[in-house]
């Protein structure tokens, strides 16, 4: 059918161009295609037509790629397009040498492509004879049927050239026999992370990983990196890293990337057990929420012991792990035996929130792990997490384990961490081939204390200054209507707050979540507010002000020992609902007209500081 309509498309070229766009998107980089492997990338459904280009009479749903030739020869590439149901769908392409223009999609329209195909086939063959190493090409692939799916690239028979940037892989591994060579039975080193600094740059990036190695890519033959591997306290004294300093790495343009290693050898054995709670969903009245209990043996010797998990009295268990013993209405214990070094036990539990539970109710969960041996660090043997009951559910969000209100006298910036969870869910209509999460850390956070704890899927995260970027390549995350549980994922990390946190200090956290090439999902802003006391009406001498009546219906009175300068009312999400400046006076009457029944926070600023309390409105 498409062949029959070629003449029609040609005659309508002017009309089609009138509906096209001349905006050139940033081409997606094809970093490397390895022999015998298939690279799979998502197609696009944008309904954008950039007009006729080469043999392509139409370019609806065009996706642009860029690739470099790593080895000279004849490039023979097979391009296949499928929808997400695995059915073959029509694919067309055109490829040009990169002209270096930012407006390439306009300038290339009048340039004959190096190769081009416009047919009804779902499998096309791209041929570039005598491709030269270092050459860059721009590849346009269209989706004529407008079906969401994937584009597959693999080498064809007779191929002698290779696609690839200048690449280098860096791996840190546990060197059991201390020979400096990674054997098949030697795992990745789990304790540290990489510091990467490009030659000539003042910026140093932290790179954390879950898949065992990092990859450095560059298009420039003169680019080099200084890379080191750092093990933090309390584990550093128990290991030796070889090399102990940095390695200068120059990625090479060859079919197989160079490999660099940091051999981490054990100096002496130690024991360290840790426990954490990962909230998978949020409590809502009349619904269940899921939590994951993770027990980690961070030491080098096998351990036995128990772990206990406790939920608040306002909830009930609906699902407890099969291994649970001593089950009560609000707790259970699990006995673990022979927990191997560097291994993790995970258990999921489900709890129910009664329909009568007030929105804003704070539920506190706790866990404690006990080992049969002495440990080098007991600070990670207990864990607590606080979640507020909400009325609606956003599957893409950011939360912190202490809750939104943290009494400042309970938080030590020298030793205490803030534990953040970023949750994401694919609510679209097709699998997500890759996911990227971007976050800017608050100015009240010390970026260098950033530390990954766990994640639902393999990742690489790069932290540079206050910027943290997670990449989940080839995640192929299902969409919600096909697999609700499988469509969810999370990131779990910790950071320290800067010294000088006082009553009224806030730390904001939000994230931008990209599913394939769609616009980002921007989460709500989660605000941690440091307070003197959040329990309600108490002595004015110790809390600066009192609220009465509390609970209340229509209005509330505020009495302070110092002159009040401003009053602010927030809802449980941190949204400002009332902001009222006050000119002198230690007594203020505040109307709550227009506010629905629920839980609110009132922040009162005086000449000597500020404080926040909880207010219940009936």
ZICOR-V563412 format. One record per residue. RES is the residue in one letter. SS is DSSP state (h for helix, s for strand, l for the rest). PSI is psi in whole degrees, -180 to 180 (none if undefined). Layout:
# ZICOR-V563412
RES SS PSI
RES SS PSI
This chain:
# ZICOR-V563412
X l -41
X l -39
X l -40
X l -33
X l 5
X h -46
X h -41
X h -44
X h -37
X h -43
X h -29
X l 13
X h -44
X h -41
X h -42
X h -40
X h -28
X h -20
X l 4
X l 175
X l 143
X l 11
X l 125
X l 117
X l 163
X l 120
X l 145
X s 131
X s 127
X s 100
X l -43
X s 141
X l 121
X l 148
X l 134
X l 0
X l 158
X l 127
X s 128
X s 124
X s 152
X s 147
X l -167
X l 150
X l 89
X l -14
X l 21
X l 133
X l 121
X l 18
X l -175
X l 134
X s 116
X l -128
X l -5
X s 107
X l -25
X l 154
X l 40
X l 142
X l 46
X l 141
X s 130
X s 138
X s 159
X s 139
X s 156
X s 149
X s 119
X s -29
X s 132
X l 154
X s -165
X s 120
X s 120
X s 110
X s 137
X s 128
X s 123
X s 140
X s 135
X s 152
X s 176
X l -6
X l 1
X l 6
X l 140
X s 136
X l 156
X l 139
X l 140
X s 158
X s 163
X s 143
X s 137
X s 158
X s 140
X l 124
X l 1
X l 6
X l 139
X l -23
X l 40
X h -35
X h -16
X h -47
X h -32
X h -15
X h -24
X h 9
X l 134
X l 129
X l 157
X l -37
X s 152
X s 146
X s 133
X l 95
X l 179
X l 7
X l 151
X l -4
X s 122
X s 154
X s 119
X s 128
X s 125
X s 110
X s 137
X s 47
X s 140
X l 134
X l 134
X l -18
X l 145
X s 142
X s 149
X s 129
X s 126
X s 126
X s 129
X s 161
X l 84
X l -35
X l -6
X l 41
X l 129
X l 137
X s -147
X s 157
X s 128
X s 138
X s 132
X s 156
X s 143
X l 168
X l 145
X l 1
X l 134
X l -5
X l 164
X s 143
X s 135
X s 139
X l 179
X s 115
X s 153
X s 138
X s 138
X s 127
X s 137
X s 128
X s 158
X s 113
X l 87
X l -41
X l 5
X l 39
X l 1
X l 4
X l 132
X l 116
X l 167
X l -25
X l 10
X l 116
X l 173
X s 156
X l 122
X l -1
X l -25
X s -164
X s 169
X s 145
X s 124
X s 126
X s 120
X s 138
X l 128
X l -6
X l 149
X l -10
X l 134
X l 128
X s 138
X s 130
X s 117
X s 153
X s 161
X l -17
X l -1
X l -17
X s 161
X s 156
X s 131
X s 128
X s 144
X s 152
X l -11
X l 127
X l -18
X l -1
X l 134
X l 162
X s 145
X s 119
X s 132
X s 162
X s 127
X s 131
X s 124
X l 171
X l 150
X l 15
X l -20
X h -41
X h -13
X h 3
X s 155
X s 132
X s 130
X s 117
X l 152
X l -24
X l -152
X l 155
X s 138
X s 120
X s 127
X l 102
X l 139
X s 150
X l 83
X l 163
X l -37
X l 123
X l 151
X s 153
X s 134
X s 149
X s 148
X s 117
X s 120
X s 113
X s 147
X s 133
X l -45
X l 159
X l 156
X l 164
X l 138
X l 118
X s 145
X s 154
X s 147
X s 159
X s 126
X s 111
X s 120
X l -31
X l 171
X l 143
X l 136
X s 143
X l 128
X l 3
X l 169
X s 155
X s 150
X s 142
X s 147
X s 131
X s 121
X s 125
X s 122
X s 136
X s 99
X l -3
X l -168
X l 4
X l 156
X l 147
X s 151
X s 153
X s -159
X s 158
X s 136
X s 136
X s 134
X s 137
X l 164
X l 158
X l -22
X l -2
X s 164
X s 150
X s 138
X s -27
X s 127
X l 153
X l 149
X l -28
X l -3
X l 139
X s 168
X s 48
X s 127
X s 177
X l -24
X l 9
X s 163
X s 161
X s 144
X s 128
X s 126
X s 145
X s 145
X s 45
X s 110
X l 157
X l 140
X l 33
X s 162
X s 136
X s 130
X s 138
X s 138
X s 143
X s 154
X s 133
X s 154
X s 137
X s 121
X l 148
X l -24
X l -1
X l 130
X l 139
X l 140
X l -9
X l 133
X s 118
X s 127
X s 128
X s 147
X s 155
X s 149
X s 137
X s 140
X s 133
X s 160
X l 0
X l 161
X l 140
X l 158
X l -16
X l 115
X l -3
X l -21
X l 15
X l -15
X s 149
X s 144
X s 151
X s 135
X s 129
X s 137
X s 143
X l 129
X s 165
X l -20
X l 167
X l 121
X l 115
X l -11
X l 105
X s 174
X s 133
X s 162
X s 142
X l -24
X l -12
X l 174
X l -23
X s 121
X s 112
X s 125
X h -29
X h -8
X h 1
X l 122
X l 112
X l -18
X l -36
X l -26
X l 147
X l 158
X s 130
X s 114
X s 142
X s 126
X s 118
X s 144
X s 151
X s 136
X l 99
X l 12
X l -156
X l 11
X l 159
X l 146
X s 118
X l -37
X l 158
X s 139
X s 135
X s 127
X s 139
X s 140
X s 119
X l 146
X l 152
X l -20
X l 8
X s 144
X s 105
X s -34
X s -13
X s 0
X s 132
X s 122
X s 141
X s -53
X s 171
X s 157
X l -24
X l 164
X l 142
X l 165
X s 131
X s 134
X s 124
X s 124
X s 112
X l -129
X l 2
X s 130
X s 128
X s 121
X s 137
X s 125
X s 86
X l 143
X l 36
X l -33
X l 52
X s 123
X l 160
X l 157
X l -44
X l -19
X l -35
X l 93
X l -52
X l -40
X l -17
X l 0
X s 153
X s 171
X s 160
X s 138
X s 120
X s 171
X s 153
X s 164
X s 147
X s 153
X l 149
X l 155
X l 7
X l 128
X l 175
X l 128
X l -14
X l 145
X s 152
X s 118
X s 147
X s 131
X l 172
X l 153
X s 123
X s 120
X s 124
X s 109
X l -132
X l 21
X l 160
X l 152
X l 150
X s 118
X s 120
X l 168
X l 161
X l 119
X s 119
X s 123
X s 123
X s 125
X s 126
X s 169
X l -45
X l 139
X l 20
X l -9
X l -143
X l 116
X l -174
X l 128
X h -28
X h -31
X h -12
X h 15
X l -37
X s 162
X s 154
X s 137
X s 144
X l 156
X l 105
X l 164
X s 175
X l -55
X l -33
X s 168
X s 144
X s 140
X s 125
X s 126
X s 160
X l -16
X l 165
X l 128
X s 134
X s -25
X s 149
X s 131
X s 136
X s 128
X s 153
X l -177
X l -15
X l -6
X l 2
X l 134
X s 124
X s -37
X s 132
X s 114
X s 113
X s 147
X l 130
X l 99
X l 165
X l 139
X l -1
X s 127
X s 135
X s 124
X s 123
X s 136
X l 18
X l 136
X l -14
X l 135
X l 165
X l 139
X s -166
X s 134
X s 164
X s 132
X s 122
X s 122
X s 122
X s 135
X s -179
X l -20
X l 11
X s -164
X s 161
X s 156
X s 140
X s 163
X s 138
X s 133
X s 126
X s 124
X l none
